[in-house]
Amino acid sequence: MERRHATLITRRTGAPLALLAIAGLMAGGCLGEPEVEDRWTRLDIESASVQPFQSLPSGSSTSITVGTAITYRRIITGFAVAELRGSATLNGTQVELHPEGDRVRMADDVDRVLANSVTLGRATRAITGWDHLIQRIDFTFDGVAAAALDTSGTTAGLFLVVYLGQGDEVERQDGTDTLIVTPFPSVPNELLPVGMELAVGP
């Protein structure tokens, strides 16, 4: 299997950075410093064919369109992803995803959703951005709301998320390519992903 490395994010790493970032969240706005929402790279949903808490028909394909805007606060290269995710363990009582919600909390909740769910459809776009650039991207893809994700026979949570990540193109044995995107952790990379909670209908 041949792996072709894709683009990466410019990032500062290390545990001290993460601790400083969290401390900064708690003291955001102090001493005239801009709020986190104005200092971190931010993703916004400007339009969508689905609305928060909308039910999608179980087992059927739904065409989903999402108009997004990325406001960059430093140089970033990688992939932007709009994705329908289904979780067997997380639901709306455990995470809060809404385009108008608290962005700092939502960044952590999007990370949790991505770590505890499976993809049910997505669209991707290679991106490169720099401080103060606003990039608008329209995504369109087909998503299938699964009736069940585990042996319990239920899907606990259904979410639409928009995030950034590192991509690797992998060549399958049949010669076709597939893109594997690894989400960037939000706090270490000063990112504010966005999402909304949906529901699985009958």
N, C-alpha and C positions, 0 to 999 in steps of 0.2 A: 504494500500500500504506500503510495507516494504522498507525502505531505508538503504542501507549499505554504510557507509562512506568510501570513497577511500582516496588515498594519497594526501598530500598537499605540497605546496612549503615552504621552509624556507625563511622567508621574514622579512624585517624591515618595519614597517608601520608608518603612521603619515604624516600630511601635511608638516611639516618641511622637511622631507626626500624628498618629491616630489619637493619642491622648490629648495633644494640643488641639486637634480639630474638635474633639468632643467638648473640651473646655471652652473653645470658642463658641460652640453652639449655645452653651449655657450663658455666656456673657455677650451674646450677639447684640450689636447696637450700642454697646458701651463706648464711652469716650468718642462718640461721633463716628465710629466704624460702621460701614454699611451692614445691613442685615445679611444673613447667610444667603437669602434668596437673590441678593444682588452681587454676591461675591463668588458663588459657585456656578459652574456650568449648569444651566437649567433647561429642562425639556418641558414643553407645554403642549397640551392638546387644544388646538384652536377650533377644530370641527371633527365630527365623527358621525357615522351612520348608525351608531348605537348610543344609547344614553345610560348613565349610571343606573344600576339595579334593573336594567331591562332583561327580560327573559329571552333566551335563545332556544329554539326548538331542539329537543333532545335528539341526537343522532342524525340531524339534518345539517347540510352544508349551508352556511350563511356567508354572503359576501360582506366583508367589513372594509370600510374606508376610514382612514384617520388622517386628518390634516394636522401636522405638528410643526413646532418651531423650536429650534435649539439656539439658545443664547450662550455663546462661548465666553469663558473667562480666562482661558489660557489655550495653548496649542494642544489639540487633541486629534489623533487619527485613529480610526477603527471602523466600527459599524454601528449604525443606528438600527434598532429593531422595534417593530410594532408586532405584538404577539398576543394570541389568545392562550391563556394558561388555565389548566384545571388542576385542582388540588384535592386529594383525598383526606387531608388533615387540617387545612386552614379554611376558615370562612370569615364572613364579615364581622363577626364578634371578636375576632383575634387580630385582624388587620383592618386599617382604614385607608381605602384607596378611592379617591375622588379628585377630579381635576381642580376643584376649588379647595381642597383640603390643606392641612398643615404640611408644608413641603418637607421640612426636616424629618418629621415623623414618617411621612410617606416614603421618603428615601429608604429608611430602615425597613419599612413594611414591604416595599417592592423587592428588596434584597431577600426577605424571608419568603415571599411568594416564589421567587425564582429558584430558591434553594429547595422548596418543598412542593413542587408541582411539575407537570409535564406539558409539553407544547401541544396545542390543538390546532395550530395554524399560525403562520407568521409571514412577514415581509421584511426584507433587509435592504440597507443602502450603505455603501461605503462612504465615509465622511472624513473630511479634514477641516478643522476650524481653528480660529485664533481669537485672541481677546477682542471682545466687542462685536464679533461677527454674529449676525442672526441668520440662520439657515432654515428655510422652510422646506419640509419634505411631505409629500402626499403618499401614503401607503395604501395599497389595496391587496387583500388576500382573502382566501376562503377559510373559514374556521368551522369546526364541527364540535358542538357542545356534547361531550360524552355523557351518556346516561350514568355510567359507573366507571370508576378508576381503580377500584380494588374489590376484594371479595365481599366487602360489606354491602355492595350493591348501590352505593350512593356516591355522588360527587359533592364533596363538602363545599367547595368554593370555585367560582368561575371568575376570571379576571382578565381584563385587557390592560397590558402594560407596554410602556415605551421606554427603552433604556439604551445605553451604549455598551459596547463590549469589544473584545479582541476576537478576530476571526481567523480561522484556519481552513483553507480549502483542502479537502481530502478527496483523492481519486478512488472511487470504488473499483472492485474487481472487474465490473463490466465496462469500465472506462469512463463512466459518467462522474461528474464532480458533485460534491455536497459541501455546504459551508457550515462549519461548526463554530458557533459564537459563544464565547465565555464571557458572561457579564462582568463588567468592572465593579468591584465593591464601591459603594457610594461614598462613605466617609473618607477613606484614604485617598480617593481620587477627586474629592470635592464635586460630586455630581448630585443633581436633583432629578431623578427619574420621575415618571408620572404614570398614573394608572386609574382604572375605575373598576368597581365591583359590578359583576353581571350575575345572572342566575340561569340555571338550567330549567327550561320549561317542559311541559308534557310533550 
